[in-house]
Amino acid sequence: MIVFVGFLLFLGFGFDVFYIGEGALTFPIGSLAALGIGSVSALTSYYSGDRAVLLSTGAMALDRALSGAASPDDTYKIRQLDNVVEEMSIAAGLPKPRVYVIPDSDPNAFATGRDPEHASIAVTRGLLDTVTRDELQGVVAHELSHVRNLDIRLMTVIAAMVGTIALLSDWSGRGMSSGSRSSSNSRDNDKDSGAAGLILLVVWVVAIVLAPLIAQALAMLVSRRREFLADATGAELTRNPLALASALEKIDREAAPTLSVKRGTAHLCIADPLGRAMGLREGFLPDLLATHPRMADRITALKQMAYQA
Amino acid sequence: MTWILLAVVALVVVWAIALYNRLVGLRNQVLNGWRQIDVQLKRRHDLIPNLVNTVRGAMEFERDTLTQVMEARARAVSATGPADAARKEGELSQALGRLFAVAENYPTLRANENVKMLQEELTSTENKVGFARQFYNDIATTFNTAQQTFPSNMFASALGFKPSELFEITDATERQVPAVDLSMRK
């Protein structure tokens, strides 16, 4: 997080120093604009982001799902889901989140909401049909742990910062082609600080060009680490890491794209909803840009918790 | 020099206030966790007898209808002579007719599903009691650790905090594996 904020301020500050000249330090327009836009977009997604995500996936609230149940077995599974969520919220000492069912046959689940009082958990029908009660408990514990660790808030803020960095990089790109003439005139006047200033300029230009990629990679790194944390704290709730491991194995086997979940909300799910597109390709770039760690790594980590790997 | 001393004292005071507030918050969570176990136990006490009665009522209704069919069939099988057989087969047909009427009004004879739902609710209730106890132990451990780590341990008892007890089984027989005997013999 600190790296992120530092990167953002570095870009904004450089913008001020190199394009606005000496007056910039008294009124840093670039940094202020960066902070301003970042704050607005962060606040908007903070307060209404969860409703937008749920709407986009077509999630059904629990009572609607119950009334539309196709068979008694369906009713049984939905009541089981409700009971499991309540059990996990008792174990975590948190208020019970709202529960939703997504009519998608691919097994997946996600959690959203800015803090435990305003959280929602959604589960696909495919997951309800695939896993046993203990495995469902492991999955729900993982999602509730995302809520408990305030990961949603974290990823919202990071998403806002990534967007801001992309914007800044865009502006600076434009600024470079049209404003470089005026800035080089002002720099001719202080030749003694020329060398250090030039190196800094080069570093800053490279950062601007690579900024969107670096920002995205940093965001994905945070996302992957929080996934491991959610696995571990979820196992702390259930005291049964093997159940979650076998649930992950089942989800991995059935892996097909979860079409209901759009790209922007991919990081909130328990398994990468974009299908095996990233998972099959190994190597530097897919590993860098994946929202979730490799399933095999997660399963190994869980088995180590149970002293079985 | 006095500025540095004042700054250090101010920092220590701020730290002590933060510690006190944190310990108060944890102590209240421990008390709450202890009472939450009672909440789940009361829910179990109130819910389970009612659920069992509901399921038993539904099963008895179906059992009566099925019993009539079985008895009529037994009588029909043990009929003596064609006239007797004809009469008893007629009674069996009537009983079957009643059974089919019941089946039409209640499209799925739901004894199995009712029992399955009852099992789920029983399991969930016991799980909830168990998880409430687990949460109590977890939060009590967090509270004890917060009091006992250095440097908080120097101030915790002075500020009036005591370590809390963890939940423990008092009846040793509860630790034994329960016997499960599904044989139908009485």
Interface residues (C-beta under 8 A of the other chain):
Chain A: P72 Y76 R79 Q80 N83 V84 E86 E87 M88 I90 A91 A92 G93 R133 R239
Chain B: Q29 G33 Q36 Q40 T108 R110 E113 K116 M117 E120 E121 T123 S124 N127 K128 F131 A132 Q134 F135 D138 I139
